[in-house]
Amino acid sequence: MTEVNEKRIELSRSDRIKVFNRHQLLQGSWNYERMQNGGWCYSIIPAIKKLYKTDEERKSALKRHLEFYNTHPYLSSPVMGVTLAMEEEKANGAPIEDKTINSVKVGMMGPLAGVGDPVFWFTARPILGALGASIALTGNIIGPIIFFVFWNIIRMAFEWKTQEFGYKVGNEITKDLSGGLLGKVNLVASIVGMFIVGALVQRWVNVTFTVNVSEVTQQAGSFIDWNSLSTGSKGLQEAFKLYDQLGSAGLDQVKVTTLQDNLNQLIPGLVPMLLTLGICKLLKKNVSPIVIIVALFIIGIIASVLGIM
């Protein structure tokens, strides 16, 4: 009687390095519909080839990684590490469904996207840029070299370490699929992601209605009478003092109240929030992002021409 031992398929360090190198080109085929999915799929190809032996298995694996994906390019590495671990377990027979892998990716990419900008774009790079610029101002070519070399050392070291960390954590997640650990990871990631998205909506989504609701002629003393001000610097001082007392409402004799003013008094950020939720609803119904973008352009242009926005 012959005993058959199926050898476990594992991703070696060399395999993970190949994925890491390709991952540097994550945004190489960025598109408006599924964002970084092409670069992600290109990155994971060495792992897919190692883990799956038949063409059908490889096609199926690549297909599930062509779904929407978008996050900070450097913070994508831990997501890749976790995904590699889950693909490895799936290839070895673990009961991991395609939607489980995608849900982990989506659950992680949102929170990490919000972390990457302040850490790298707003902290690390400005500090290194200032250091390099200060040296370059003296005429020393070492300045730009320091910036370029140090920046890439920090970036690549961070990406490799976090990919390896994600790979190790991913192995722990797949060992506890029935214990609820995966559900907890998804829950925490979703909560943090929602919090970040909610904070960013108010900052980045701007909708302004310019329709006038009322026009009221203000009494003398309630506005700045520009003709009565002194000339020169003395007039400027008088204007600043009056502005401190009256505020922006005192700049003109006729006080105009717009629809946007009323909305801001009612619930600040209401329209941006409704717009964001509406777009999310359309995306959930599989409406193409390209169609949504074009529609927003058309609505914006028409509203501007009609004086609504």
LOKE-856122 format. One record per residue: residue number from 1; residue in one letter; x, z, y of N, C-alpha, C in turn. Coordinates in steps of 0.001 Angstrom, whole numbers, plus 500000, padded with zeros to 6 digits. Atoms other than C-alpha are relative to their C-alpha. Example, Ala and Ser with C-alpha at 12.3 -4.5 7.8 and 13.67 -1.06 7.14 Angstrom:
LOKE-856122
SITE   k r    n.X    n.Z    n.Y   ca.X   ca.Z   ca.Y    c.X    c.Z    c.Y
SITE   1 a 500890 500000 498810 512300 507800 495500 500900 500000 501200
SITE   2 s 499180 499940 498810 513670 507140 498940 499230 500730 501090
//
This chain:
LOKE-856122
SITE   k r    n.X    n.Z    n.Y   ca.X   ca.Z   ca.Y    c.X    c.Z    c.Y
SITE   1 m 500850 500000 498820 500000 500000 500000 500894 500000 501241
SITE   2 t 499169 500166 498811 501480 498876 503301 499368 500716 501184
SITE   3 e 500506 499278 498834 501139 501124 506327 500355 499209 501254
SITE   4 v 499806 500778 498782 500678 499319 509599 500021 500942 501192
SITE   5 n 499880 499192 498791 501898 501061 512733 499973 499099 501221
SITE   6 e 500107 500790 498769 500771 499559 515956 500861 500659 501056
SITE   7 k 499089 499459 498994 503483 499996 518542 499307 500042 501355
SITE   8 r 500608 499839 498686 502317 501315 521898 500725 499116 501016
SITE   9 i 499430 500857 498949 502827 498891 524794 500177 500849 501256
SITE  10 e 499727 499230 498790 504476 500531 527779 500739 499151 501014
SITE  11 l 499304 500689 498914 505636 499273 531146 501343 500695 500237
SITE  12 s 498669 499433 499793 509359 499797 531449 500299 500105 501491
SITE  13 r 499567 499896 498599 511179 500680 534640 500251 498610 500572
SITE  14 s 499735 501370 499561 512272 497041 534827 498705 499275 500354
SITE  15 d 501300 500618 499715 508630 495905 534663 499429 500502 501316
SITE  16 r 500549 499413 498774 507644 498288 537423 500794 499558 501225
SITE  17 i 499186 500519 498890 510533 497090 539576 499568 498581 500365
SITE  18 k 500485 501367 499736 509305 493504 539192 498708 500032 500811
SITE  19 v 501249 499856 499255 505866 494585 540368 500286 500463 501423
SITE  20 f 499624 499481 498681 507444 496533 543245 500551 498882 500888
SITE  21 n 499421 501088 499214 509443 493492 544383 498936 499012 500462
SITE  22 r 501078 500920 499632 506378 491250 544323 499040 500641 501011
SITE  23 h 500928 499288 499122 504360 493911 546112 500432 499942 501462
SITE  24 q 499526 500169 498631 506525 493355 549191 499302 498826 500691
SITE  25 l 500685 501186 499464 504560 490114 549616 498485 500178 499942
SITE  26 l 501428 499703 500137 501158 491831 549490 499147 499189 500968
SITE  27 q 500806 500699 498994 499975 490139 552686 500360 498519 500123
SITE  28 g 499568 501391 499940 501478 486756 551868 498869 498992 499925
SITE  29 s 501148 500921 500067 498072 485204 551108 498745 500703 500509
SITE  30 w 501114 499263 499403 495855 487394 553302 498901 499036 500410
SITE  31 n 501128 500866 499649 492387 485937 553790 498856 500849 500535
SITE  32 y 501075 499271 499330 489239 486873 555710 498885 500438 499048
SITE  33 e 501087 499661 500920 487017 487105 552656 500338 501190 499123
SITE  34 r 499640 498901 500894 488891 489359 550235 501333 500629 500376
SITE  35 m 498843 499356 499383 491814 490353 552436 501293 499844 499172
SITE  36 q 498691 500002 500671 494894 491258 550312 499894 499745 498498
SITE  37 n 500180 500124 501455 493467 490386 546885 500993 499034 499370
SITE  38 g 499055 500969 500552 495737 487365 546411 501388 500584 499830
SITE  39 g 498692 499362 500087 498904 489315 547179 500040 501084 498940
SITE  40 w 500082 498961 501032 497769 492174 544958 500074 499379 498612
SITE  41 c 500032 500662 501301 497039 489837 542065 501379 499425 499655
SITE  42 y 498656 500536 500205 500433 488136 542508 500972 501117 499609
SITE  43 s 499091 498877 500255 502149 491552 542486 499904 500514 498573
SITE  44 i 500213 499344 501289 500637 492758 539234 500195 499058 498809
SITE  45 i 499850 500984 501088 501268 489564 537217 501049 500412 498956
SITE  46 p 499026 499604 501040 504502 490847 535522 499460 501061 499046
SITE  47 a 500575 498958 500848 502608 493898 534240 498935 499425 499080
SITE  48 i 501062 500614 500810 499662 491810 533030 500610 499197 498848
SITE  49 k 499340 500783 501049 502008 489506 531116 500580 500898 498912
SITE  50 k 499402 499085 500965 503692 492485 529462 498934 500699 499153
SITE  51 l 501008 499187 500673 500511 494367 528562 499054 499201 499113
SITE  52 y 500989 500782 500747 498274 491559 527326 500662 498765 499398
SITE  53 k 499312 501057 500740 499270 488950 524768 499258 498662 499999
SITE  54 t 500747 501261 500067 496450 486385 524762 499650 499509 501397
SITE  55 d 500362 500589 498709 495525 484000 527561 498671 500543 500507
SITE  56 e 501319 499510 499591 491929 485265 527564 500105 501397 500593
SITE  57 e 499821 498640 499482 493013 488872 528065 500672 499972 501372
SITE  58 r 499290 500100 498722 495363 487883 530866 499093 499460 501095
SITE  59 k 500940 500561 499013 492726 485768 532592 498996 501050 500443
SITE  60 s 500973 498956 499689 490232 488624 532378 500609 501073 500905
SITE  61 a 499327 498980 499195 492763 491084 533804 500225 499515 501431
SITE  62 l 499748 500542 498667 493709 488827 536713 498706 499838 500782
SITE  63 k 501296 500192 499334 490063 488113 537447 499503 501293 500629
SITE  64 r 500481 498731 499438 489233 491798 537938 500843 500444 501186
SITE  65 h 499155 499635 498862 492139 492092 540366 499883 499019 501165
SITE  66 l 500264 500915 498888 490854 489254 542540 498834 500475 500859
SITE  67 e 501058 499429 499170 488126 491517 543936 500570 500409 501360
SITE  68 f 499592 499603 498649 488205 492672 547578 500994 501161 499947
SITE  69 y 499016 498924 499903 491242 494789 548426 500665 499930 501371
SITE  70 n 499349 499975 498692 492640 495897 551765 500388 501425 500366
SITE  71 t 499524 498695 499558 494771 498844 552846 501309 499808 500763
SITE  72 h 498702 500106 499334 497976 499632 554717 501022 499486 498988
SITE  73 p 499102 500615 500992 500698 497496 553058 500987 500961 499358
SITE  74 y 499047 499056 500578 503058 500453 552551 499293 501056 499152
SITE  75 l 500763 498999 500747 500377 502884 551360 499267 499372 498816
SITE  76 s 500587 500655 501163 499285 500329 548782 500770 500342 498726
SITE  77 s 499149 499731 501162 502135 501407 546500 499448 501068 499056
SITE  78 p 500577 499037 500946 500517 504592 545111 498769 499458 499288
SITE  79 v 501165 500625 500642 497360 502578 544441 500475 499098 498861
SITE  80 m 499436 500873 501027 499472 500066 542521 500493 500825 498815
SITE  81 g 499495 499157 501070 501121 502865 540543 498885 500507 499098
SITE  82 v 501145 499514 500781 497778 504354 539463 499394 498859 499194
SITE  83 t 500592 501159 500680 496462 500881 538597 500844 499564 498812
SITE  84 l 499113 500353 501118 499503 500102 536454 499793 500932 498814
SITE  85 a 500212 499028 501082 498952 503302 534479 498670 499747 499293
SITE  86 m 501313 500233 500598 495280 502501 533937 499986 498706 499190
SITE  87 e 499906 501247 500756 496037 498937 532861 500778 500222 498703
SITE  88 e 499199 499706 501187 498627 500276 530439 499142 500697 498938
SITE  89 e 500858 499290 500944 496117 502641 528864 498905 499086 499457
SITE  90 k 501040 500940 500450 493455 499946 528713 500568 499038 498959
SITE  91 a 499366 500920 500948 495877 497592 526957 500275 500675 498663
SITE  92 n 499745 499262 501237 496535 500335 524404 498726 500541 499363
SITE  93 g 501260 499667 500659 492852 500722 523582 499166 501087 500626
SITE  94 a 500795 498962 499340 491637 503395 526015 498683 499406 500504
SITE  95 p 501306 500525 499578 487917 503035 526889 499853 499947 501516
SITE  96 i 500027 500133 498540 488530 501991 530492 499356 498666 500350
SITE  97 e 500702 501220 499627 486093 499471 531975 500610 499397 501260
SITE  98 d 499487 500691 498813 486916 496884 534625 499548 500704 501279
SITE  99 k 500540 499385 498778 484651 498604 537162 500666 501348 500281
SITE 100 t 499305 498727 499803 486520 501888 536598 501310 499780 500734
SITE 101 i 498735 500320 499332 489829 500326 537601 499744 499619 501449
SITE 102 n 500298 500432 498632 488263 498681 540642 499494 501148 500855
SITE 103 s 500514 498867 499219 486471 501879 541679 501133 500916 500451
SITE 104 v 498844 499194 499613 489771 503769 541679 500761 499325 501145
SITE 105 k 499321 500737 498931 491404 501057 543790 499257 500131 501329
SITE 106 v 500807 499930 498782 488546 501014 546293 499963 501430 500548
SITE 107 g 500052 498613 499566 488344 504817 546371 501275 500465 500674
SITE 108 m 498718 499582 499423 492047 505146 547210 500375 499212 501245
SITE 109 m 499484 500854 498928 492559 502225 549571 499467 500407 501371
SITE 110 g 500560 499623 498710 490230 503526 552314 500734 501146 500668
SITE 111 p 499285 498870 499387 491785 506951 552922 501460 499690 500317
SITE 112 l 498588 500297 499780 495335 505633 552557 500206 499053 501172
SITE 113 a 499892 500928 498866 494690 502855 555086 500026 500762 501316
SITE 114 g 500031 499205 498775 493889 505487 557707 501240 500844 500205
SITE 115 v 498782 499178 499902 497066 507446 556939 501204 499163 500414
SITE 116 g 498819 500831 499794 499488 504526 557114 500326 499708 501449
SITE 117 d 499752 500362 498602 499048 503577 560778 500664 501120 500791
SITE 118 p 499333 498943 499217 499824 506981 562367 501379 500376 499483
SITE 119 v 498707 499600 500558 502709 507677 559972 501079 498960 500281
SITE 120 f 498981 501049 499880 504479 504320 560133 499974 499316 501359
SITE 121 w 500035 500788 498755 503267 502276 563125 500147 500875 501243
SITE 122 f 500034 499172 498796 502803 505200 565549 501037 501106 500024
SITE 123 t 498997 498924 500023 505576 507580 564453 501379 499480 499601
SITE 124 a 498677 500370 500510 508417 506264 562291 500593 498812 500756
SITE 125 r 499438 501188 499360 508789 502817 563822 500331 500200 501480
SITE 126 p 499615 499748 498599 508628 503922 567507 501270 500844 500141
SITE 127 i 498809 499149 499921 511251 506616 566846 501260 499182 499709
SITE 128 l 498837 500831 500343 513633 504187 565132 500216 498908 501051
SITE 129 g 499873 501026 498960 512863 501524 567756 500653 500551 501256
SITE 130 a 499407 499373 498813 513713 503910 570590 501483 500282 499783
SITE 131 l 498592 499744 500316 516948 504901 568843 500816 498713 500068
SITE 132 g 499283 501284 499984 517970 501287 568278 500093 499410 501393
SITE 133 a 500007 500565 498646 516962 500247 571813 500981 500730 500917
SITE 134 s 499083 499233 499148 518931 503069 573438 501450 499600 499749
SITE 135 i 498632 500440 500318 522065 501938 571601 500212 498555 500474
SITE 136 a 499885 501401 499608 521364 498250 572293 500174 499845 501510
SITE 137 l 499891 500079 498536 521068 498943 576047 501438 500148 500473
SITE 138 t 498576 499867 499637 524758 499814 576056 500783 498733 499643
SITE 139 g 499338 501239 500390 525510 496320 574747 500550 500028 498594
SITE 140 n 499487 499851 501361 526222 497515 571221 499040 499355 499012
SITE 141 i 500833 500715 500966 524926 495219 568466 499531 500906 498853
SITE 142 i 500396 499060 501055 524675 498250 566152 498550 500449 500180
SITE 143 g 501358 499539 499700 521367 499145 567869 498935 499302 499160
SITE 144 p 501016 500689 500810 519142 496426 566348 500283 500061 498502
SITE 145 i 499660 499906 501426 521048 496638 563054 499522 501329 499425
SITE 146 i 500452 498680 500439 520334 500371 562811 498489 499999 499789
SITE 147 f 501461 500042 500116 516659 499756 563462 499578 499238 498756
SITE 148 f 500408 500844 501121 516370 496970 560896 500356 500650 498663
SITE 149 v 499541 499434 501276 518420 498681 558163 499271 501297 499679
SITE 150 f 500635 498705 500248 517015 502197 558549 498512 499844 499718
SITE 151 w 501448 500204 500187 513437 500955 558840 499703 499525 498578
SITE 152 n 500257 500551 501325 513645 498976 555619 500417 500955 498885
SITE 153 i 499622 498988 500996 515468 501754 553758 498870 501017 499841
SITE 154 i 501090 499016 500033 512742 504246 554691 498761 499392 499356
SITE 155 r 501211 500654 500499 509963 501761 553963 500068 499773 498494
SITE 156 m 499904 500355 501413 511234 500593 550588 500148 501240 499113
SITE 157 a 499871 498758 500775 512232 504070 549413 498643 500676 499854
SITE 158 f 501334 499399 500043 508790 505364 550308 499093 499247 499030
SITE 159 e 500871 500802 500865 507034 502483 548541 500353 500188 498527
SITE 160 w 499605 499852 501402 509079 502846 545349 499628 501397 499475
SITE 161 k 500290 498631 500441 508718 506633 545160 498496 500217 499826
SITE 162 t 501448 499794 500105 504970 506524 545801 499391 499152 498884
SITE 163 q 500491 500783 501138 504458 503731 543265 500258 500751 498701
SITE 164 e 499666 499229 501199 506257 505825 540632 499136 501259 499895
SITE 165 f 500862 498820 499998 504289 508905 541666 498587 499623 499554
SITE 166 g 501325 500470 500382 501042 506946 541366 499924 499660 498525
SITE 167 y 499958 500353 501423 502091 505693 537936 499907 501255 499120
SITE 168 k 500039 498753 500767 502671 509252 536685 498630 500679 500120
SITE 169 v 501328 499407 499799 499435 510537 538216 498945 499206 499252
SITE 170 g 500955 500860 500694 497575 507559 536785 499947 500297 498518
SITE 171 n 499973 499636 501417 498686 508537 533290 499201 501275 499737
SITE 172 e 500756 498755 500158 497212 512004 533796 498502 499738 500146
SITE 173 i 501414 500325 499797 493942 510521 535065 499407 499375 498749
SITE 174 t 500522 500705 501174 493553 508255 532051 499914 500903 498776
SITE 175 k 500077 499058 501119 494194 511169 529668 498770 500900 500095
SITE 176 d 501111 499077 499780 491252 513044 531190 498743 499266 500458
SITE 177 l 501159 500789 499592 488644 510294 531539 498694 500715 499673
SITE 178 s 501224 499321 500406 486071 512379 529710 499851 501370 500643
SITE 179 g 500040 498666 499430 486962 515572 531544 499553 500045 501445
SITE 180 g 500512 500020 498639 485726 514469 534933 501050 499879 501074
SITE 181 l 498946 500101 498987 489124 514168 536651 499866 498722 500804
SITE 182 l 500161 501272 499302 488517 510517 537470 498858 500083 501009
SITE 183 g 501134 499851 499088 485163 511380 538991 500364 500827 501222
SITE 184 k 499576 499161 498880 486757 514090 541122 500905 499227 500954
SITE 185 v 499115 500817 499165 489444 511683 542342 499180 499044 500857
SITE 186 n 500858 500933 499273 486796 509138 543296 499193 500710 501086
SITE 187 l 500810 499254 499044 484668 511782 545011 500818 500400 501220
SITE 188 v 499146 499572 498883 487516 513196 547112 500431 498801 500835
SITE 189 a 499565 501197 499279 488773 509716 548006 498858 499425 500832
SITE 190 s 501160 500535 499279 485273 508621 549015 499677 500841 501233
SITE 191 i 500293 499116 498870 484732 511684 551230 501001 499791 501124
SITE 192 v 498957 500208 498983 488065 511236 553014 499841 498619 500632
SITE 193 g 500183 501356 499485 487429 507498 553336 498852 499913 500976
SITE 194 m 501160 500001 499106 483986 508041 554875 500322 500693 501317
SITE 195 f 499630 499267 498794 485426 510574 557316 500849 499132 500929
SITE 196 i 499110 500849 499196 488149 508174 558467 499241 498829 500599
SITE 197 v 500787 501127 499495 485757 505229 558747 499089 500450 501132
SITE 198 g 500877 499491 498950 483320 507359 560761 500743 500244 501302
SITE 199 a 499200 499750 498798 486081 508366 563170 500450 498698 500652
SITE 200 l 499509 501264 499462 487330 504795 563540 498895 499139 500601
SITE 201 v 501107 500809 499475 483884 503286 564193 499861 500205 501501
SITE 202 q 500163 499689 498582 483557 505071 567533 501151 499438 500841
SITE 203 r 498824 500441 499244 487059 503997 568519 500136 498489 500052
SITE 204 w 499695 501423 500099 487207 500373 567373 498792 499079 500116
SITE 205 v 501191 500852 499894 483611 499101 567309 499366 500221 501360
SITE 206 n 500486 499878 498627 482427 498400 570846 498861 499017 500245
SITE 207 v 501156 500819 499654 478959 497122 571722 499450 500507 501330
SITE 208 t 500440 499595 498666 477896 497162 575398 498857 499109 500461
SITE 209 f 501149 500739 499475 474452 496137 576651 500035 500065 501528
SITE 210 t 499884 500060 498538 474577 494978 580301 498647 499821 500699
SITE 211 v 501337 500169 499405 470807 494696 580834 499699 501173 500928
SITE 212 n 500344 498959 499030 469741 496597 583979 498606 500562 499721
SITE 213 v 501287 499347 500221 466980 499138 583376 499354 500388 501323
SITE 214 s 500542 499610 498691 466607 500365 586954 501058 499850 501083
SITE 215 e 499124 500053 498823 468079 499981 590454 499399 500895 501074
SITE 216 v 500503 499017 499036 467699 502888 592894 500931 500036 501212
SITE 217 t 499217 499919 498771 468820 502862 596542 500208 501472 500343
SITE 218 q 499675 498599 499777 470601 506146 597188 499969 500352 501483
SITE 219 q 500051 499524 498625 470215 508244 600320 501414 500207 500533
SITE 220 a 498703 499784 499349 473026 508698 602831 500594 501331 499539
SITE 221 g 499315 498818 500492 475581 511195 601585 500102 500042 498489
SITE 222 s 499951 500058 501457 474955 510302 597938 500916 498899 499507
SITE 223 f 499089 501077 500364 477333 507374 598026 501087 499883 501060
SITE 224 i 498881 500183 499071 480575 506359 599704 499674 498857 500947
SITE 225 d 500226 501037 498987 479963 504481 602946 501361 499431 500386
SITE 226 w 498657 500551 499845 483025 502294 602842 500298 499561 501432
SITE 227 n 499780 500472 498621 482502 500980 606372 500339 501136 500956
SITE 228 s 499757 498868 499105 482702 504472 607852 501329 500695 499738
SITE 229 l 498721 499374 500322 486025 505354 606273 501077 499592 500984
SITE 230 s 498866 500297 499126 489205 505520 608297 500846 498892 499387
SITE 231 t 499126 501066 500489 491758 502754 608010 501287 500595 499437
SITE 232 g 498699 499604 500521 495017 502948 606110 499909 501076 498929
SITE 233 s 499885 498990 501052 496138 505791 603898 498995 501131 500178
SITE 234 k 500976 498929 499746 493779 508267 605559 498652 499635 499383
SITE 235 g 501255 500458 500596 490811 506166 604444 500014 500140 498485
SITE 236 l 499879 499844 501448 492118 506198 600883 499817 501459 499587
SITE 237 q 500155 498581 500300 492371 509985 600949 498547 500428 500074
SITE 238 e 501417 499667 499852 488792 510251 602194 499194 499464 498814
SITE 239 a 500721 500619 501124 487592 507875 599470 500209 500783 498705
SITE 240 f 499703 499228 501212 489344 509875 596730 499251 501338 499997
SITE 241 k 500701 498730 499906 487829 513135 597976 498506 499822 499717
SITE 242 l 501419 500269 500233 484326 511654 598045 499735 499641 498539
SITE 243 y 500180 500379 501415 484817 510181 594589 500021 501229 499098
SITE 244 d 499956 498758 500774 485753 513618 593250 498675 500744 500084
SITE 245 q 501266 499298 499807 482507 514982 594694 498812 499269 499366
SITE 246 l 501179 500773 500388 480117 512145 593849 500120 499356 498621
SITE 247 g 499811 500684 501275 481661 510572 590740 499788 498502 500120
SITE 248 s 500136 501458 499999 481274 506932 589728 498660 499545 500562
SITE 249 a 501324 500374 499478 477587 506974 590759 500021 499827 501517
SITE 250 g 499941 500098 498549 478685 507241 594384 500802 498819 500520
SITE 251 l 499203 501140 499553 480692 504022 594482 499160 498968 500752
SITE 252 d 500879 500998 499362 477703 501882 595524 498744 500677 500525
SITE 253 q 501245 499472 499438 474611 502458 597627 498852 499866 498999
SITE 254 v 501041 500224 500997 472440 501002 594887 500504 500485 498644
SITE 255 k 499620 499461 501309 472652 503021 591680 499306 499195 498903
SITE 256 v 500525 500846 501073 472238 500709 588689 500121 500740 498672
SITE 257 t 500003 499401 501332 471265 502120 585303 499790 498899 498974
SITE 258 t 500101 501036 501030 471891 499866 582335 499421 500583 498711
SITE 259 l 500487 499573 501311 470456 499967 578846 501069 500798 499266
SITE 260 q 498902 499302 500662 473887 501074 577636 500127 501438 500498
SITE 261 d 499951 498639 499447 473824 504089 579991 498966 500897 499330
SITE 262 n 501053 499220 500645 470530 505233 578482 500340 500302 498542
SITE 263 l 499626 499790 501398 471808 504754 574937 501107 501033 499886
SITE 264 n 498902 499030 500028 474977 506714 575728 499494 501421 500243
SITE 265 q 500565 498680 499762 472874 509597 577048 499202 500483 498797
SITE 266 l 500799 499649 501164 470640 509483 573991 500890 500395 498824
SITE 267 i 499059 499753 501108 473220 509161 571177 501228 499114 500220
SITE 268 p 498786 500814 499820 476772 508009 572067 500467 499388 498683
SITE 269 g 499500 500664 501202 478044 505445 569578 498917 499588 499027
SITE 270 l 501102 500330 500908 474585 504768 568110 500056 498545 499549
SITE 271 v 500012 501432 500339 474776 500958 568277 501197 499611 499133
SITE 272 p 498883 500301 500902 478328 500687 566838 499782 500519 498581
SITE 273 m 500253 499441 501321 477269 502960 563987 498982 499146 499234
SITE 274 l 501026 500830 500639 474125 500886 563263 500561 498639 499612
SITE 275 l 499385 501292 500305 476153 497669 563432 500886 500107 498765
SITE 276 t 499108 499804 501148 478729 499035 560984 499209 500180 498707
SITE 277 l 500826 499780 501181 476063 500255 558559 499294 498710 499568
SITE 278 g 500653 501262 500325 474275 496904 558807 500940 499030 499299
SITE 279 i 499009 500883 500627 477450 494983 557956 500316 500488 498581
SITE 280 c 499759 499451 501352 478111 497328 555018 498864 499634 499056
SITE 281 k 501153 500361 500820 474591 496646 553771 500066 498538 499577
SITE 282 l 499888 501427 500321 475162 492887 553968 501098 499753 498966
SITE 283 l 498910 500146 500969 478473 493189 552119 499557 500469 498613
SITE 284 k 500493 499483 501274 476733 495234 549438 499081 498995 499315
SITE 285 k 500885 501026 500553 474267 492377 549010 500748 498691 499740
SITE 286 n 499124 501137 500321 477234 490006 548434 499930 498877 501029
SITE 287 v 499912 500983 498919 476938 488250 551795 501469 499792 500338
SITE 288 s 498593 500302 499762 480238 486495 552484 500480 500580 501332
SITE 289 p 499449 499502 498733 482448 488221 555122 500190 498886 501026
SITE 290 i 499839 501128 499076 483100 484755 556597 498692 499726 500731
SITE 291 v 501321 500223 499395 479367 484299 557198 499703 501091 501033
SITE 292 i 500249 498889 499081 479158 487735 558826 500824 499845 501275
SITE 293 i 499115 500171 498836 482135 487043 561117 499487 498887 500907
SITE 294 v 500516 501122 499217 480743 483671 562221 498702 500390 500698
SITE 295 a 501271 499564 499415 477305 485220 562791 500232 500922 501195
SITE 296 l 499682 499101 498894 478826 487964 564978 500527 499231 501212
SITE 297 f 499509 500838 498909 480662 485337 567027 498836 499318 500714
SITE 298 i 501136 500727 499417 477463 483345 567560 499088 500942 500790
SITE 299 i 500851 499027 499308 475388 486409 568443 500654 500485 501285
SITE 300 g 499283 499543 498812 478057 487627 570857 499996 498977 501128
SITE 301 i 499969 501073 498989 478313 484263 572638 498622 499826 500626
SITE 302 i 501361 500170 499481 474528 483863 572951 499605 501189 500886
SITE 303 a 500328 498808 499227 474109 487459 574168 500739 500029 501330
SITE 304 s 499220 500047 498752 476866 486964 576750 499410 498981 500981
SITE 305 v 500578 501038 499138 475323 483739 578075 498671 500460 500600
SITE 306 l 501316 499526 499538 471882 485385 578351 500106 501272 500837
SITE 307 g 499797 498790 499207 473403 488429 580080 499533 501268 499327
SITE 308 i 500442 498820 500748 472334 490834 577355 501173 500934 499734
SITE 309 m 498817 499202 500306 475853 491974 576483 501188 499532 500838
//
